[in-house]
Amino acid sequence: MEKNISKTITLPRLNKLNPSLESTALKIMEESGELAQAIGKFRGLNGEQHKIKESEAMQMVARELIDVAQTAVTMMFVLEEQY
């Protein structure tokens, strides 16, 4: 079985936003924090018992990861358009 050595995703430029370099960097940090929170919750790092199934937790992690990726792509557009 051949392993994937790359992933390709296509994420849009979000319309109706006027982000700056600073606001986008802050948004990446916020979304990264939400990703870390989702992982920590699943791993029980907050001291709580697991209340969701692993598959549900991984869906939550995947959603947060996409948010991080989308925000990073937004920053790429900001760099391209403003600098």
N, C-alpha and C positions, 0 to 999 in steps of 0.2 A: 504494500500500500504506500503510495507516494504522499508525503506530507506537504501541505501548503507552506510555501516559504514567503508568501506575501499576501496581503489583503488590499483590496481596492474598494474604496467607498466614494460615493459622490454625494456631497452635501451642498445645498444651495446657498446663494447669497440671500440673507434675510432682508426682505423689503420692509419699509416703514421704520427702519432703525437708522440712527445717525450716530454710530458708536465712535468713540475716540480710542486711541491707543491705551490710555489709562483705564477707561471704563471697561474695555474688553479684557485687559489684564486682570482687573478686579473680578470680572465675571468668571474668568477661567478659574481663579482661586476659589470663588464661591462654589462653582460646579465641581471642582476637585474635592472640596470639603464634603459636598453631598455624596460623592462617590466613596470617599473614605468612610463616611457615616454608614452608608449601605453595607460596605464590606465589614465594618466593625460590628454592626448590628447582627449580621449573619454569624460572625465568629464569636459573638457574645462578649466583645471587648468592653461593652458598657455594663456588664454584670447581669444583664437580663437573660432569661432562659430563651431558647429558640422558640418562636411562636409561629414561624412560617416554614414551609417546605423549602428544601434546597433549590428546587426548580424555580420557585417564586422569588427566592432571594437572588438567584442568578439573573432572573429577568429584571429585577430592580437594579442590580449592578450594571447590567447591559444598558438599561435606559439612562442611567447616570453617566456611563461611559460615552454614550452617544451625545449627551449634553455637553460634555467636555470637548469632544471632537468637533461638534458644531460651533462651539464658541471659539475654538482654535482656528477653524476655517474662517470664521468671521474676522478674527484678527489678521489672517492672511489677506483678506479683502481690504481691511483698513490699511495695512502696510502698502499694498499694491496701489490703492487709490490716493492715499494721502502722502506717501513718501516715494 
